[in-house]
């Protein structure tokens, strides 16, 4: 089975069982607690100040900030999310 197909199946099951939304809520909470969200707000402000409010769109801010946002997600948050997903997938495969 291809990686894309496996991803689609896992994603579908996460959505169907409500796990995806639950994981999103956990991730959001962890990012807020870690200070990542506040740091990202500061980065957005920096980009807007650098470019000028009248010279930049929301889409351009997102385009410029996304690489920084992804690179600065704390590794413990990433690992926790990965472990939770692995646990869900393992529990799913045990039920077959």
Phi and psi restraints in degrees (range 20) as a CNS / XPLOR table:
assign (resid 1 and name C) (resid 2 and name N)
       (resid 2 and name CA) (resid 2 and name C) 1.0 -74.2 20.0 2
assign (resid 2 and name N) (resid 2 and name CA)
       (resid 2 and name C) (resid 3 and name N) 1.0 158.7 20.0 2
assign (resid 2 and name C) (resid 3 and name N)
       (resid 3 and name CA) (resid 3 and name C) 1.0 -61.4 20.0 2
assign (resid 3 and name N) (resid 3 and name CA)
       (resid 3 and name C) (resid 4 and name N) 1.0 -39.6 20.0 2
assign (resid 3 and name C) (resid 4 and name N)
       (resid 4 and name CA) (resid 4 and name C) 1.0 -62.8 20.0 2
assign (resid 4 and name N) (resid 4 and name CA)
       (resid 4 and name C) (resid 5 and name N) 1.0 -40.9 20.0 2
assign (resid 4 and name C) (resid 5 and name N)
       (resid 5 and name CA) (resid 5 and name C) 1.0 -67.5 20.0 2
assign (resid 5 and name N) (resid 5 and name CA)
       (resid 5 and name C) (resid 6 and name N) 1.0 -42.7 20.0 2
assign (resid 5 and name C) (resid 6 and name N)
       (resid 6 and name CA) (resid 6 and name C) 1.0 -62.8 20.0 2
assign (resid 6 and name N) (resid 6 and name CA)
       (resid 6 and name C) (resid 7 and name N) 1.0 -42.9 20.0 2
assign (resid 6 and name C) (resid 7 and name N)
       (resid 7 and name CA) (resid 7 and name C) 1.0 -60.4 20.0 2
assign (resid 7 and name N) (resid 7 and name CA)
       (resid 7 and name C) (resid 8 and name N) 1.0 -44.8 20.0 2
assign (resid 7 and name C) (resid 8 and name N)
       (resid 8 and name CA) (resid 8 and name C) 1.0 -61.5 20.0 2
assign (resid 8 and name N) (resid 8 and name CA)
       (resid 8 and name C) (resid 9 and name N) 1.0 -41.8 20.0 2
assign (resid 8 and name C) (resid 9 and name N)
       (resid 9 and name CA) (resid 9 and name C) 1.0 -66.2 20.0 2
assign (resid 9 and name N) (resid 9 and name CA)
       (resid 9 and name C) (resid 10 and name N) 1.0 -45.7 20.0 2
assign (resid 9 and name C) (resid 10 and name N)
       (resid 10 and name CA) (resid 10 and name C) 1.0 -62.7 20.0 2
assign (resid 10 and name N) (resid 10 and name CA)
       (resid 10 and name C) (resid 11 and name N) 1.0 -45.6 20.0 2
assign (resid 10 and name C) (resid 11 and name N)
       (resid 11 and name CA) (resid 11 and name C) 1.0 -60.4 20.0 2
assign (resid 11 and name N) (resid 11 and name CA)
       (resid 11 and name C) (resid 12 and name N) 1.0 -43.4 20.0 2
assign (resid 11 and name C) (resid 12 and name N)
       (resid 12 and name CA) (resid 12 and name C) 1.0 -61.0 20.0 2
assign (resid 12 and name N) (resid 12 and name CA)
       (resid 12 and name C) (resid 13 and name N) 1.0 -44.1 20.0 2
assign (resid 12 and name C) (resid 13 and name N)
       (resid 13 and name CA) (resid 13 and name C) 1.0 -66.7 20.0 2
assign (resid 13 and name N) (resid 13 and name CA)
       (resid 13 and name C) (resid 14 and name N) 1.0 -38.7 20.0 2
assign (resid 13 and name C) (resid 14 and name N)
       (resid 14 and name CA) (resid 14 and name C) 1.0 -62.0 20.0 2
assign (resid 14 and name N) (resid 14 and name CA)
       (resid 14 and name C) (resid 15 and name N) 1.0 -40.8 20.0 2
assign (resid 14 and name C) (resid 15 and name N)
       (resid 15 and name CA) (resid 15 and name C) 1.0 -68.2 20.0 2
assign (resid 15 and name N) (resid 15 and name CA)
       (resid 15 and name C) (resid 16 and name N) 1.0 -47.8 20.0 2
assign (resid 15 and name C) (resid 16 and name N)
       (resid 16 and name CA) (resid 16 and name C) 1.0 -58.9 20.0 2
assign (resid 16 and name N) (resid 16 and name CA)
       (resid 16 and name C) (resid 17 and name N) 1.0 -39.2 20.0 2
assign (resid 16 and name C) (resid 17 and name N)
       (resid 17 and name CA) (resid 17 and name C) 1.0 -90.9 20.0 2
assign (resid 17 and name N) (resid 17 and name CA)
       (resid 17 and name C) (resid 18 and name N) 1.0 -2.1 20.0 2
assign (resid 17 and name C) (resid 18 and name N)
       (resid 18 and name CA) (resid 18 and name C) 1.0 81.5 20.0 2
assign (resid 18 and name N) (resid 18 and name CA)
       (resid 18 and name C) (resid 19 and name N) 1.0 3.8 20.0 2
assign (resid 18 and name C) (resid 19 and name N)
       (resid 19 and name CA) (resid 19 and name C) 1.0 -69.2 20.0 2
assign (resid 19 and name N) (resid 19 and name CA)
       (resid 19 and name C) (resid 20 and name N) 1.0 -33.6 20.0 2
assign (resid 19 and name C) (resid 20 and name N)
       (resid 20 and name CA) (resid 20 and name C) 1.0 -62.1 20.0 2
assign (resid 20 and name N) (resid 20 and name CA)
       (resid 20 and name C) (resid 21 and name N) 1.0 -45.0 20.0 2
assign (resid 20 and name C) (resid 21 and name N)
       (resid 21 and name CA) (resid 21 and name C) 1.0 -67.0 20.0 2
assign (resid 21 and name N) (resid 21 and name CA)
       (resid 21 and name C) (resid 22 and name N) 1.0 -38.4 20.0 2
assign (resid 21 and name C) (resid 22 and name N)
       (resid 22 and name CA) (resid 22 and name C) 1.0 -64.1 20.0 2
assign (resid 22 and name N) (resid 22 and name CA)
       (resid 22 and name C) (resid 23 and name N) 1.0 -42.9 20.0 2
assign (resid 22 and name C) (resid 23 and name N)
       (resid 23 and name CA) (resid 23 and name C) 1.0 -64.2 20.0 2
assign (resid 23 and name N) (resid 23 and name CA)
       (resid 23 and name C) (resid 24 and name N) 1.0 -38.6 20.0 2
assign (resid 23 and name C) (resid 24 and name N)
       (resid 24 and name CA) (resid 24 and name C) 1.0 -60.9 20.0 2
assign (resid 24 and name N) (resid 24 and name CA)
       (resid 24 and name C) (resid 25 and name N) 1.0 -43.3 20.0 2
assign (resid 24 and name C) (resid 25 and name N)
       (resid 25 and name CA) (resid 25 and name C) 1.0 -63.9 20.0 2
assign (resid 25 and name N) (resid 25 and name CA)
       (resid 25 and name C) (resid 26 and name N) 1.0 -42.3 20.0 2
assign (resid 25 and name C) (resid 26 and name N)
       (resid 26 and name CA) (resid 26 and name C) 1.0 -62.9 20.0 2
assign (resid 26 and name N) (resid 26 and name CA)
       (resid 26 and name C) (resid 27 and name N) 1.0 -45.3 20.0 2
assign (resid 26 and name C) (resid 27 and name N)
       (resid 27 and name CA) (resid 27 and name C) 1.0 -61.2 20.0 2
assign (resid 27 and name N) (resid 27 and name CA)
       (resid 27 and name C) (resid 28 and name N) 1.0 -46.5 20.0 2
assign (resid 27 and name C) (resid 28 and name N)
       (resid 28 and name CA) (resid 28 and name C) 1.0 -57.1 20.0 2
assign (resid 28 and name N) (resid 28 and name CA)
       (resid 28 and name C) (resid 29 and name N) 1.0 -46.3 20.0 2
assign (resid 28 and name C) (resid 29 and name N)
       (resid 29 and name CA) (resid 29 and name C) 1.0 -62.7 20.0 2
assign (resid 29 and name N) (resid 29 and name CA)
       (resid 29 and name C) (resid 30 and name N) 1.0 -43.4 20.0 2
assign (resid 29 and name C) (resid 30 and name N)
       (resid 30 and name CA) (resid 30 and name C) 1.0 -65.4 20.0 2
assign (resid 30 and name N) (resid 30 and name CA)
       (resid 30 and name C) (resid 31 and name N) 1.0 -39.1 20.0 2
assign (resid 30 and name C) (resid 31 and name N)
       (resid 31 and name CA) (resid 31 and name C) 1.0 -67.5 20.0 2
assign (resid 31 and name N) (resid 31 and name CA)
       (resid 31 and name C) (resid 32 and name N) 1.0 -36.6 20.0 2
assign (resid 31 and name C) (resid 32 and name N)
       (resid 32 and name CA) (resid 32 and name C) 1.0 -66.8 20.0 2
assign (resid 32 and name N) (resid 32 and name CA)
       (resid 32 and name C) (resid 33 and name N) 1.0 -47.9 20.0 2
assign (resid 32 and name C) (resid 33 and name N)
       (resid 33 and name CA) (resid 33 and name C) 1.0 -61.1 20.0 2
assign (resid 33 and name N) (resid 33 and name CA)
       (resid 33 and name C) (resid 34 and name N) 1.0 -34.6 20.0 2
assign (resid 33 and name C) (resid 34 and name N)
       (resid 34 and name CA) (resid 34 and name C) 1.0 -76.8 20.0 2
assign (resid 34 and name N) (resid 34 and name CA)
       (resid 34 and name C) (resid 35 and name N) 1.0 -11.9 20.0 2
assign (resid 34 and name C) (resid 35 and name N)
       (resid 35 and name CA) (resid 35 and name C) 1.0 88.7 20.0 2
assign (resid 35 and name N) (resid 35 and name CA)
       (resid 35 and name C) (resid 36 and name N) 1.0 -1.0 20.0 2
assign (resid 35 and name C) (resid 36 and name N)
       (resid 36 and name CA) (resid 36 and name C) 1.0 -60.6 20.0 2
assign (resid 36 and name N) (resid 36 and name CA)
       (resid 36 and name C) (resid 37 and name N) 1.0 -43.3 20.0 2
assign (resid 36 and name C) (resid 37 and name N)
       (resid 37 and name CA) (resid 37 and name C) 1.0 -62.5 20.0 2
assign (resid 37 and name N) (resid 37 and name CA)
       (resid 37 and name C) (resid 38 and name N) 1.0 -43.4 20.0 2
assign (resid 37 and name C) (resid 38 and name N)
       (resid 38 and name CA) (resid 38 and name C) 1.0 -64.9 20.0 2
assign (resid 38 and name N) (resid 38 and name CA)
       (resid 38 and name C) (resid 39 and name N) 1.0 -39.7 20.0 2
assign (resid 38 and name C) (resid 39 and name N)
       (resid 39 and name CA) (resid 39 and name C) 1.0 -64.4 20.0 2
assign (resid 39 and name N) (resid 39 and name CA)
       (resid 39 and name C) (resid 40 and name N) 1.0 -36.8 20.0 2
assign (resid 39 and name C) (resid 40 and name N)
       (resid 40 and name CA) (resid 40 and name C) 1.0 -68.2 20.0 2
assign (resid 40 and name N) (resid 40 and name CA)
       (resid 40 and name C) (resid 41 and name N) 1.0 -38.7 20.0 2
assign (resid 40 and name C) (resid 41 and name N)
       (resid 41 and name CA) (resid 41 and name C) 1.0 -58.8 20.0 2
assign (resid 41 and name N) (resid 41 and name CA)
       (resid 41 and name C) (resid 42 and name N) 1.0 -43.9 20.0 2
assign (resid 41 and name C) (resid 42 and name N)
       (resid 42 and name CA) (resid 42 and name C) 1.0 -62.6 20.0 2
assign (resid 42 and name N) (resid 42 and name CA)
       (resid 42 and name C) (resid 43 and name N) 1.0 -39.6 20.0 2
assign (resid 42 and name C) (resid 43 and name N)
       (resid 43 and name CA) (resid 43 and name C) 1.0 -64.4 20.0 2
assign (resid 43 and name N) (resid 43 and name CA)
       (resid 43 and name C) (resid 44 and name N) 1.0 -40.7 20.0 2
assign (resid 43 and name C) (resid 44 and name N)
       (resid 44 and name CA) (resid 44 and name C) 1.0 -62.3 20.0 2
assign (resid 44 and name N) (resid 44 and name CA)
       (resid 44 and name C) (resid 45 and name N) 1.0 -43.9 20.0 2
assign (resid 44 and name C) (resid 45 and name N)
       (resid 45 and name CA) (resid 45 and name C) 1.0 -61.7 20.0 2
assign (resid 45 and name N) (resid 45 and name CA)
       (resid 45 and name C) (resid 46 and name N) 1.0 -40.3 20.0 2
assign (resid 45 and name C) (resid 46 and name N)
       (resid 46 and name CA) (resid 46 and name C) 1.0 -61.6 20.0 2
assign (resid 46 and name N) (resid 46 and name CA)
       (resid 46 and name C) (resid 47 and name N) 1.0 -45.1 20.0 2
assign (resid 46 and name C) (resid 47 and name N)
       (resid 47 and name CA) (resid 47 and name C) 1.0 -62.7 20.0 2
assign (resid 47 and name N) (resid 47 and name CA)
       (resid 47 and name C) (resid 48 and name N) 1.0 -43.6 20.0 2
assign (resid 47 and name C) (resid 48 and name N)
       (resid 48 and name CA) (resid 48 and name C) 1.0 -64.7 20.0 2
assign (resid 48 and name N) (resid 48 and name CA)
       (resid 48 and name C) (resid 49 and name N) 1.0 -43.1 20.0 2
assign (resid 48 and name C) (resid 49 and name N)
       (resid 49 and name CA) (resid 49 and name C) 1.0 -64.3 20.0 2
assign (resid 49 and name N) (resid 49 and name CA)
       (resid 49 and name C) (resid 50 and name N) 1.0 -39.3 20.0 2
assign (resid 49 and name C) (resid 50 and name N)
       (resid 50 and name CA) (resid 50 and name C) 1.0 -65.0 20.0 2
assign (resid 50 and name N) (resid 50 and name CA)
       (resid 50 and name C) (resid 51 and name N) 1.0 -42.7 20.0 2
assign (resid 50 and name C) (resid 51 and name N)
       (resid 51 and name CA) (resid 51 and name C) 1.0 -87.6 20.0 2
assign (resid 51 and name N) (resid 51 and name CA)
       (resid 51 and name C) (resid 52 and name N) 1.0 -28.7 20.0 2
assign (resid 51 and name C) (resid 52 and name N)
       (resid 52 and name CA) (resid 52 and name C) 1.0 94.6 20.0 2
assign (resid 52 and name N) (resid 52 and name CA)
       (resid 52 and name C) (resid 53 and name N) 1.0 132.3 20.0 2
assign (resid 52 and name C) (resid 53 and name N)
       (resid 53 and name CA) (resid 53 and name C) 1.0 -57.0 20.0 2
assign (resid 53 and name N) (resid 53 and name CA)
       (resid 53 and name C) (resid 54 and name N) 1.0 -38.1 20.0 2
assign (resid 53 and name C) (resid 54 and name N)
       (resid 54 and name CA) (resid 54 and name C) 1.0 -79.5 20.0 2
assign (resid 54 and name N) (resid 54 and name CA)
       (resid 54 and name C) (resid 55 and name N) 1.0 -9.2 20.0 2
assign (resid 54 and name C) (resid 55 and name N)
       (resid 55 and name CA) (resid 55 and name C) 1.0 -108.2 20.0 2
assign (resid 55 and name N) (resid 55 and name CA)
       (resid 55 and name C) (resid 56 and name N) 1.0 8.1 20.0 2
assign (resid 55 and name C) (resid 56 and name N)
       (resid 56 and name CA) (resid 56 and name C) 1.0 -141.0 20.0 2
assign (resid 56 and name N) (resid 56 and name CA)
       (resid 56 and name C) (resid 57 and name N) 1.0 142.4 20.0 2
assign (resid 56 and name C) (resid 57 and name N)
       (resid 57 and name CA) (resid 57 and name C) 1.0 -101.3 20.0 2
assign (resid 57 and name N) (resid 57 and name CA)
       (resid 57 and name C) (resid 58 and name N) 1.0 166.8 20.0 2
assign (resid 57 and name C) (resid 58 and name N)
       (resid 58 and name CA) (resid 58 and name C) 1.0 -60.5 20.0 2
assign (resid 58 and name N) (resid 58 and name CA)
       (resid 58 and name C) (resid 59 and name N) 1.0 -42.2 20.0 2
assign (resid 58 and name C) (resid 59 and name N)
       (resid 59 and name CA) (resid 59 and name C) 1.0 -60.2 20.0 2
assign (resid 59 and name N) (resid 59 and name CA)
       (resid 59 and name C) (resid 60 and name N) 1.0 -38.4 20.0 2
assign (resid 59 and name C) (resid 60 and name N)
       (resid 60 and name CA) (resid 60 and name C) 1.0 -69.6 20.0 2
assign (resid 60 and name N) (resid 60 and name CA)
       (resid 60 and name C) (resid 61 and name N) 1.0 -37.8 20.0 2
assign (resid 60 and name C) (resid 61 and name N)
       (resid 61 and name CA) (resid 61 and name C) 1.0 -61.7 20.0 2
assign (resid 61 and name N) (resid 61 and name CA)
       (resid 61 and name C) (resid 62 and name N) 1.0 -47.3 20.0 2
assign (resid 61 and name C) (resid 62 and name N)
       (resid 62 and name CA) (resid 62 and name C) 1.0 -59.2 20.0 2
assign (resid 62 and name N) (resid 62 and name CA)
       (resid 62 and name C) (resid 63 and name N) 1.0 -45.3 20.0 2
assign (resid 62 and name C) (resid 63 and name N)
       (resid 63 and name CA) (resid 63 and name C) 1.0 -59.8 20.0 2
assign (resid 63 and name N) (resid 63 and name CA)
       (resid 63 and name C) (resid 64 and name N) 1.0 -41.1 20.0 2
assign (resid 63 and name C) (resid 64 and name N)
       (resid 64 and name CA) (resid 64 and name C) 1.0 -77.0 20.0 2
assign (resid 64 and name N) (resid 64 and name CA)
       (resid 64 and name C) (resid 65 and name N) 1.0 -33.0 20.0 2
assign (resid 64 and name C) (resid 65 and name N)
       (resid 65 and name CA) (resid 65 and name C) 1.0 -88.9 20.0 2
assign (resid 65 and name N) (resid 65 and name CA)
       (resid 65 and name C) (resid 66 and name N) 1.0 -25.5 20.0 2
assign (resid 65 and name C) (resid 66 and name N)
       (resid 66 and name CA) (resid 66 and name C) 1.0 -55.0 20.0 2
assign (resid 66 and name N) (resid 66 and name CA)
       (resid 66 and name C) (resid 67 and name N) 1.0 -47.1 20.0 2
assign (resid 66 and name C) (resid 67 and name N)
       (resid 67 and name CA) (resid 67 and name C) 1.0 -59.9 20.0 2
assign (resid 67 and name N) (resid 67 and name CA)
       (resid 67 and name C) (resid 68 and name N) 1.0 -40.8 20.0 2
assign (resid 67 and name C) (resid 68 and name N)
       (resid 68 and name CA) (resid 68 and name C) 1.0 -64.1 20.0 2
assign (resid 68 and name N) (resid 68 and name CA)
       (resid 68 and name C) (resid 69 and name N) 1.0 -43.4 20.0 2
assign (resid 68 and name C) (resid 69 and name N)
       (resid 69 and name CA) (resid 69 and name C) 1.0 -60.0 20.0 2
assign (resid 69 and name N) (resid 69 and name CA)
       (resid 69 and name C) (resid 70 and name N) 1.0 -47.7 20.0 2
assign (resid 69 and name C) (resid 70 and name N)
       (resid 70 and name CA) (resid 70 and name C) 1.0 -64.8 20.0 2
assign (resid 70 and name N) (resid 70 and name CA)
       (resid 70 and name C) (resid 71 and name N) 1.0 -39.0 20.0 2
assign (resid 70 and name C) (resid 71 and name N)
       (resid 71 and name CA) (resid 71 and name C) 1.0 -71.9 20.0 2
assign (resid 71 and name N) (resid 71 and name CA)
       (resid 71 and name C) (resid 72 and name N) 1.0 -21.5 20.0 2
assign (resid 71 and name C) (resid 72 and name N)
       (resid 72 and name CA) (resid 72 and name C) 1.0 -104.1 20.0 2
assign (resid 72 and name N) (resid 72 and name CA)
       (resid 72 and name C) (resid 73 and name N) 1.0 6.4 20.0 2
assign (resid 72 and name C) (resid 73 and name N)
       (resid 73 and name CA) (resid 73 and name C) 1.0 -64.3 20.0 2
assign (resid 73 and name N) (resid 73 and name CA)
       (resid 73 and name C) (resid 74 and name N) 1.0 126.6 20.0 2
assign (resid 73 and name C) (resid 74 and name N)
       (resid 74 and name CA) (resid 74 and name C) 1.0 -58.0 20.0 2
assign (resid 74 and name N) (resid 74 and name CA)
       (resid 74 and name C) (resid 75 and name N) 1.0 138.7 20.0 2
assign (resid 74 and name C) (resid 75 and name N)
       (resid 75 and name CA) (resid 75 and name C) 1.0 -63.2 20.0 2
assign (resid 75 and name N) (resid 75 and name CA)
       (resid 75 and name C) (resid 76 and name N) 1.0 -33.0 20.0 2
assign (resid 75 and name C) (resid 76 and name N)
       (resid 76 and name CA) (resid 76 and name C) 1.0 -68.1 20.0 2
assign (resid 76 and name N) (resid 76 and name CA)
       (resid 76 and name C) (resid 77 and name N) 1.0 -31.2 20.0 2
assign (resid 76 and name C) (resid 77 and name N)
       (resid 77 and name CA) (resid 77 and name C) 1.0 -68.7 20.0 2
assign (resid 77 and name N) (resid 77 and name CA)
       (resid 77 and name C) (resid 78 and name N) 1.0 -44.7 20.0 2
assign (resid 77 and name C) (resid 78 and name N)
       (resid 78 and name CA) (resid 78 and name C) 1.0 -59.9 20.0 2
assign (resid 78 and name N) (resid 78 and name CA)
       (resid 78 and name C) (resid 79 and name N) 1.0 -45.5 20.0 2
assign (resid 78 and name C) (resid 79 and name N)
       (resid 79 and name CA) (resid 79 and name C) 1.0 -64.8 20.0 2
assign (resid 79 and name N) (resid 79 and name CA)
       (resid 79 and name C) (resid 80 and name N) 1.0 -41.7 20.0 2
assign (resid 79 and name C) (resid 80 and name N)
       (resid 80 and name CA) (resid 80 and name C) 1.0 -62.0 20.0 2
assign (resid 80 and name N) (resid 80 and name CA)
       (resid 80 and name C) (resid 81 and name N) 1.0 -44.5 20.0 2
assign (resid 80 and name C) (resid 81 and name N)
       (resid 81 and name CA) (resid 81 and name C) 1.0 -63.0 20.0 2
assign (resid 81 and name N) (resid 81 and name CA)
       (resid 81 and name C) (resid 82 and name N) 1.0 -44.2 20.0 2
assign (resid 81 and name C) (resid 82 and name N)
       (resid 82 and name CA) (resid 82 and name C) 1.0 -60.4 20.0 2
assign (resid 82 and name N) (resid 82 and name CA)
       (resid 82 and name C) (resid 83 and name N) 1.0 -43.2 20.0 2
assign (resid 82 and name C) (resid 83 and name N)
       (resid 83 and name CA) (resid 83 and name C) 1.0 -63.0 20.0 2
assign (resid 83 and name N) (resid 83 and name CA)
       (resid 83 and name C) (resid 84 and name N) 1.0 -40.7 20.0 2
assign (resid 83 and name C) (resid 84 and name N)
       (resid 84 and name CA) (resid 84 and name C) 1.0 -64.3 20.0 2
assign (resid 84 and name N) (resid 84 and name CA)
       (resid 84 and name C) (resid 85 and name N) 1.0 -41.4 20.0 2
assign (resid 84 and name C) (resid 85 and name N)
       (resid 85 and name CA) (resid 85 and name C) 1.0 -65.3 20.0 2
assign (resid 85 and name N) (resid 85 and name CA)
       (resid 85 and name C) (resid 86 and name N) 1.0 -44.0 20.0 2
assign (resid 85 and name C) (resid 86 and name N)
       (resid 86 and name CA) (resid 86 and name C) 1.0 -59.1 20.0 2
assign (resid 86 and name N) (resid 86 and name CA)
       (resid 86 and name C) (resid 87 and name N) 1.0 -41.6 20.0 2
assign (resid 86 and name C) (resid 87 and name N)
       (resid 87 and name CA) (resid 87 and name C) 1.0 -63.2 20.0 2
assign (resid 87 and name N) (resid 87 and name CA)
       (resid 87 and name C) (resid 88 and name N) 1.0 -43.3 20.0 2
assign (resid 87 and name C) (resid 88 and name N)
       (resid 88 and name CA) (resid 88 and name C) 1.0 -63.2 20.0 2
assign (resid 88 and name N) (resid 88 and name CA)
       (resid 88 and name C) (resid 89 and name N) 1.0 -45.3 20.0 2
assign (resid 88 and name C) (resid 89 and name N)
       (resid 89 and name CA) (resid 89 and name C) 1.0 -63.7 20.0 2
assign (resid 89 and name N) (resid 89 and name CA)
       (resid 89 and name C) (resid 90 and name N) 1.0 -42.1 20.0 2
assign (resid 89 and name C) (resid 90 and name N)
       (resid 90 and name CA) (resid 90 and name C) 1.0 -62.1 20.0 2
assign (resid 90 and name N) (resid 90 and name CA)
       (resid 90 and name C) (resid 91 and name N) 1.0 -44.5 20.0 2
assign (resid 90 and name C) (resid 91 and name N)
       (resid 91 and name CA) (resid 91 and name C) 1.0 -63.5 20.0 2
assign (resid 91 and name N) (resid 91 and name CA)
       (resid 91 and name C) (resid 92 and name N) 1.0 -36.2 20.0 2
assign (resid 91 and name C) (resid 92 and name N)
       (resid 92 and name CA) (resid 92 and name C) 1.0 -65.3 20.0 2
assign (resid 92 and name N) (resid 92 and name CA)
       (resid 92 and name C) (resid 93 and name N) 1.0 -44.5 20.0 2
assign (resid 92 and name C) (resid 93 and name N)
       (resid 93 and name CA) (resid 93 and name C) 1.0 -70.7 20.0 2
assign (resid 93 and name N) (resid 93 and name CA)
       (resid 93 and name C) (resid 94 and name N) 1.0 -27.6 20.0 2
assign (resid 93 and name C) (resid 94 and name N)
       (resid 94 and name CA) (resid 94 and name C) 1.0 -70.5 20.0 2
assign (resid 94 and name N) (resid 94 and name CA)
       (resid 94 and name C) (resid 95 and name N) 1.0 -23.5 20.0 2
assign (resid 94 and name C) (resid 95 and name N)
       (resid 95 and name CA) (resid 95 and name C) 1.0 -82.7 20.0 2
assign (resid 95 and name N) (resid 95 and name CA)
       (resid 95 and name C) (resid 96 and name N) 1.0 -2.8 20.0 2
